[in-house]
């Protein structure tokens, strides 16, 4: 257990950074906890991946540990009055392979939640939810997994509300961009320096920096002389496009109670696509098939994938090719029904891919 007199500096105010701060200050109310992020938490535009219209909340993982963790999180979202208002428990309809479906079933059975999840044949599944997914592309689909307890989160609203609560509990929020990490002579990270030249010191520095992580580590390695600090293949930034169409009143009436839809295997095997139920503004959302890198020279001779250098990561600048990707995805879910919809909003979400290892990093602290 960490002592309560630690001084924590958390870099990044997305859901990982803010939830870390929230739980730390609740467990250690007298601790000094500071969150630093380039954007104010109530800014109209942010670069955090979790600052979004909505995000999927699901527990149907074929990995037992991820399934267990996700179920634990779902239980919080369905019971805690702080989180509960942002969770829409619509259920989830996953068109997938037989092995994936059966592994999910086993995981739910193992933790005593088998009644929450059901597997259907494609023929039977087509008739579910008033036939909303009848025209989906089932070419490589072997079974359909229906998870009754999953759904979606009003992500941006949730993040802002939890941040506000965290600040009220005593966490300091600093809206500045971090330039580099600071190290002592023992190569232990002791703080951060901002682009304005300000230094924030802490006995514990926690990086929740998402797609910015690899760049931050490269710049910090060059400044400190600690070459092994570089992310190399451990961390890579990737972009994925999302798009939304506004439904008319007739279509909204039909789709208002739909579940989250997912088509394909997990990203371990290939990109998979999804469709989220319409928001209160009647906007139906998809994410695309293409996950891409943005490899640039961050320092002389050093190339990494990182978000564009613009302050907003150029997240609203979406190419025609990526817009077409979203259009194709909409048809793969809803067939001819999608042909009359106009996709009006597009955004590139920058996230991070990491090695599949959860442990303390053996390299410099």
C-alpha positions in Angstrom: 0.0 0.0 0.0 1.3 3.5 -0.9 1.6 5.9 2.1 -0.9 8.7 2.3 1.8 11.3 2.5 2.9 10.8 -1.1 2.7 13.6 -3.6 1.1 12.5 -6.8 1.4 14.2 -10.2 -0.9 12.6 -12.8 -0.2 13.6 -16.4 -3.3 13.4 -18.5 -6.9 14.1 -17.6 -8.7 11.4 -19.6 -10.6 8.7 -18.0 -7.5 6.8 -16.8 -5.9 9.9 -15.3 -9.1 11.2 -13.7 -10.3 7.9 -12.3 -6.8 7.4 -10.8 -7.0 10.8 -9.1 -10.5 10.1 -7.9 -9.7 6.8 -6.3 -6.4 8.1 -4.8 -8.0 11.1 -3.1 -10.9 9.0 -1.8 -8.4 6.5 -0.3 -5.9 9.1 0.9 -7.9 12.3 1.6 -4.8 14.1 3.0 -2.5 13.3 0.0 -1.4 15.9 -2.5 -2.8 14.9 -5.9 -2.3 17.1 -9.0 -3.7 16.3 -12.4 -2.1 18.2 -15.3 -3.6 18.3 -18.8 -3.1 20.5 -21.8 -6.8 21.3 -21.9 -9.2 22.6 -19.2 -11.6 19.8 -18.2 -14.6 21.9 -19.4 -13.0 23.0 -22.7 -15.2 22.9 -25.8 -12.5 20.8 -27.6 -10.2 18.3 -26.0 -7.8 15.7 -27.4 -8.4 13.0 -24.8 -9.8 9.8 -26.4 -12.3 9.6 -23.7 -13.6 13.0 -24.5 -16.2 11.8 -27.0 -19.9 11.7 -27.7 -20.2 8.2 -26.4 -18.1 5.1 -25.8 -19.1 1.4 -25.5 -19.3 -0.2 -22.0 -19.0 -3.9 -22.5 -17.8 -7.0 -20.5 -17.9 -9.6 -23.3 -14.2 -10.2 -23.5 -12.7 -13.5 -24.4 -9.9 -12.8 -22.0 -11.0 -13.9 -18.5 -9.2 -11.0 -16.6 -10.6 -8.3 -18.9 -14.1 -9.8 -18.6 -13.8 -9.8 -14.8 -12.5 -6.2 -14.7 -15.2 -5.0 -17.1 -18.0 -6.6 -15.0 -16.6 -4.9 -11.9 -16.7 -1.6 -13.7 -20.3 -2.2 -15.0 -21.4 -2.9 -11.4 -20.1 0.5 -10.4 -21.9 2.2 -13.3 -25.2 0.5 -12.4 -25.0 1.2 -8.6 -23.0 4.3 -7.8 -25.0 7.5 -8.1 -22.0 9.4 -9.3 -21.5 7.2 -12.4 -25.0 5.8 -13.0 -26.5 8.8 -14.8 -24.1 8.4 -17.7 -24.6 4.6 -18.4 -27.2 3.6 -21.0 -27.7 -0.2 -20.5 -29.0 -0.9 -23.9 -27.4 -4.3 -24.3 -24.9 -5.4 -27.0 -25.3 -7.4 -30.3 -22.0 -8.8 -31.4 -21.7 -10.6 -34.8 -18.6 -12.7 -34.3 -16.9 -16.1 -34.6 -17.9 -19.2 -32.8 -14.7 -19.5 -30.7 -15.0 -15.9 -29.5 -18.6 -16.3 -28.5 -18.0 -19.6 -26.6 -15.0 -18.1 -24.8 -17.2 -15.2 -23.6 -19.9 -17.6 -22.4 -17.3 -19.5 -20.4 -16.0 -16.4 -18.8 -19.4 -15.2 -17.7 -20.2 -18.7 -16.4 -17.0 -18.7 -14.4 -18.0 -15.6 -12.5 -21.6 -16.6 -12.0 -23.1 -14.3 -14.6 -24.2 -16.7 -17.3 -27.8 -15.3 -17.4 -26.4 -12.0 -18.7 -25.2 -13.3 -22.0 -26.7 -15.5 -24.8 -25.5 -16.9 -28.1 -27.8 -17.1 -31.1 -27.5 -18.6 -34.5 -27.4 -16.0 -37.3 -30.8 -17.1 -38.5 -32.4 -16.4 -35.1 -30.4 -13.3 -34.4 -31.6 -11.6 -37.6 -35.1 -11.4 -36.1 -34.0 -9.9 -32.8 -34.5 -6.2 -31.9 -37.3 -5.9 -34.5 -34.9 -7.0 -37.3 -32.7 -3.9 -37.0 -29.6 -5.9 -38.0 -31.4 -8.1 -40.6 -29.5 -6.5 -43.5 -26.0 -6.6 -41.8 -23.1 -8.3 -43.5 -23.0 -11.8 -42.0 -20.5 -13.1 -44.5 -17.9 -14.3 -42.0 -20.2 -14.4 -38.9 -20.7 -17.8 -37.3 -22.7 -16.8 -34.2 -24.2 -13.7 -32.6 -23.5 -12.8 -29.0 -26.1 -10.8 -27.1 -24.9 -9.3 -23.8 -28.0 -7.8 -22.0 -26.0 -5.9 -19.4 -23.6 -3.9 -21.6 -24.3 -0.6 -23.3 -22.8 2.8 -23.8 -21.5 5.7 -21.8 -22.1 9.4 -22.4 -18.3 9.7 -22.4 -17.6 13.4 -22.5 -20.4 14.3 -20.1 -19.2 11.6 -17.7 -15.6 12.6 -17.8 -16.4 16.3 -17.1 -18.7 15.4 -14.2 -16.2 13.0 -12.6 -13.4 15.6 -13.0 -15.5 18.2 -11.3 -16.2 15.8 -8.4 -12.5 14.9 -8.1 -11.5 18.6 -7.9 -14.2 19.1 -5.2 -12.6 16.3 -3.2 -9.3 18.2 -3.2 -7.4 17.2 -6.3 -5.6 20.1 -8.0 -6.2 20.5 -11.8 -3.6 22.3 -13.9 -4.4 23.2 -17.5 -0.9 23.3 -19.1 0.9 21.1 -21.6 3.7 18.9 -20.3 7.0 19.2 -22.2 9.3 16.7 -20.5 9.6 14.5 -17.5 12.2 15.5 -14.8 14.6 13.0 -13.3 17.0 13.0 -10.3 20.5 11.7 -10.3 19.2 8.2 -9.5 17.2 8.3 -12.7 13.9 8.4 -10.8 11.1 10.5 -12.2 10.5 13.4 -9.7 8.2 15.7 -11.7 7.3 17.3 -15.0 8.1 20.5 -16.7 5.5 22.3 -18.8 5.9 24.2 -22.1 5.6 27.4 -20.0 8.7 26.4 -18.0 6.8 25.5 -14.9 7.9 22.5 -12.8 5.5 20.3 -10.9 7.3 17.9 -8.5 6.0 14.7 -7.0 7.2 11.6 -5.3 5.0 9.6 -7.7 4.5 10.6 -11.3 1.8 8.7 -13.1 1.5 8.9 -16.9 -2.0 8.6 -18.3 -1.0 10.3 -21.5 -2.6 8.1 -24.2 -1.5 8.8 -27.7 1.0 11.4 -26.5 3.0 8.9 -24.4 5.6 7.9 -27.0 6.4 11.5 -28.0 6.7 12.5 -24.3 9.1 9.7 -23.6 11.2 10.4 -26.6 11.6 14.1 -25.7 12.3 13.2 -22.1 14.9 10.6 -23.1 16.7 13.1 -25.2 16.7 15.8 -22.5 17.7 13.4 -19.6 20.1 11.3 -21.5 18.3 8.1 -20.5 18.0 6.4 -23.8 16.2 3.4 -22.7 13.3 5.6 -21.6 12.1 5.6 -25.3 8.9 3.7 -25.9 10.2 1.8 -28.9 7.7 -1.0 -29.7 6.0 -0.9 -26.3 3.7 2.0 -27.1 2.3 3.3 -30.4 -0.2 6.0 -31.2 -3.0 5.1 -33.6 -6.0 6.9 -35.1 -9.5 5.6 -35.8 -12.3 7.5 -37.4 -15.8 8.0 -36.0 -18.8 9.4 -37.7 -22.4 10.3 -36.9 -25.6 10.7 -38.9 -28.7 12.5 -37.6 -31.8 10.5 -37.9 -35.2 11.9 -38.8 -38.1 11.4 -36.3 -39.3 8.2 -38.0 -35.9 6.5 -38.1 -35.2 7.6 -34.5 -38.4 6.0 -33.2 -37.2 2.7 -34.7 -33.6 2.9 -33.5 -34.0 4.7 -30.1 -34.0 1.4 -28.2 -31.4 -0.5 -30.2 -28.4 -2.1 -28.5 -24.7 -1.4 -29.3 -23.8 -3.3 -32.5 -20.4 -4.8 -33.2 -19.3 -6.8 -36.2 -16.1 -8.8 -36.6 -13.4 -10.3 -34.4 -11.4 -8.3 -31.8 -8.6 -6.0 -32.8 -6.1 -8.7 -31.9 -7.0 -10.4 -35.2 -8.2 -7.5 -37.4 -10.1 -4.2 -37.0 -13.6 -4.6 -35.9 -16.4 -2.1 -36.4 -19.3 -0.8 -34.3 -22.4 1.2 -34.2 -23.7 3.0 -31.1 -27.4 3.8 -30.4 -28.6 7.4 -31.1 -28.0 10.1 -28.6 -30.7 12.4 -27.3 -30.0 14.5 -30.4 -30.9 11.6 -32.6 -27.3 11.0 -33.7 -26.3 7.5 -34.6 -22.5 6.8 -34.4 -20.1 4.3 -36.1 -16.4 3.7 -35.8 -14.5 2.6 -38.9 -12.4 -0.3 -40.0 -9.1 1.5 -40.6 -6.7 2.0 -37.7 -3.7 4.0 -38.9 -0.3 5.4 -37.8 1.0 8.9 -38.2 4.8 8.3 -38.3 6.9 11.5 -38.1 10.4 12.5 -37.2 10.1 13.6 -33.6 13.9 14.3 -33.2 16.7 13.9 -35.8 16.7 10.3 -36.8 13.9 9.3 -34.4 10.6 8.3 -36.0 7.5 7.4 -34.1 3.8 7.3 -34.6 2.2 10.3 -32.9 -0.9 12.5 -33.2 -0.6 15.6 -35.5 1.2 18.5 -33.9 -1.8 20.9 -34.0 -3.2 21.7 -30.6 -6.4 19.8 -31.3 -4.6 16.9 -33.0 -6.4 17.9 -36.2 -9.1 15.6 -35.0 -11.8 17.3 -37.1 -9.7 17.2 -40.3 -10.9 13.9 -41.8 -9.9 12.8 -45.3 -12.5 11.7 -47.9 -11.0 8.2 -47.8 -11.7 7.9 -44.0 -15.2 9.4 -44.5 -15.9 6.7 -47.1 -14.7 4.1 -44.5 -17.5 5.2 -42.2 -20.1 5.2 -45.0 -19.1 1.7 -45.9 -19.4 0.6 -42.2 -22.9 2.1 -42.0 -24.0 -0.1 -44.9 -22.4 -3.2 -43.4 -24.7 -2.8 -40.4 -28.0 -1.6 -41.8 -27.9 -2.3 -45.6 -30.2 -0.1 -47.7 -31.5 1.7 -44.6 -28.2 3.6 -44.4 -28.4 4.9 -47.9 -30.7 7.8 -47.0 -28.6 9.0 -44.0 -26.3 11.9 -44.3 -23.1 11.6 -42.2 -22.6 15.1 -40.8 -19.9 14.7 -38.1 -16.5 13.0 -38.4 -13.7 12.9 -35.8 -10.4 11.1 -35.5 -9.9 9.5 -32.1 -6.2 9.2 -31.2 -5.5 6.3 -28.8 -2.5 4.1 -27.9 -1.6 0.5 -28.6 0.6 -1.2 -26.0 2.2 -4.6 -25.5 -0.2 -7.0 -23.6 1.5 -6.7 -20.3 0.2 -5.2 -17.1 3.1 -4.7 -14.7 5.6 -2.1 -13.4 7.8 -0.9 -16.2 11.3 -2.4 -15.6 13.0 0.6 -17.2 13.7 4.0 -15.6 11.3 5.1 -12.9 
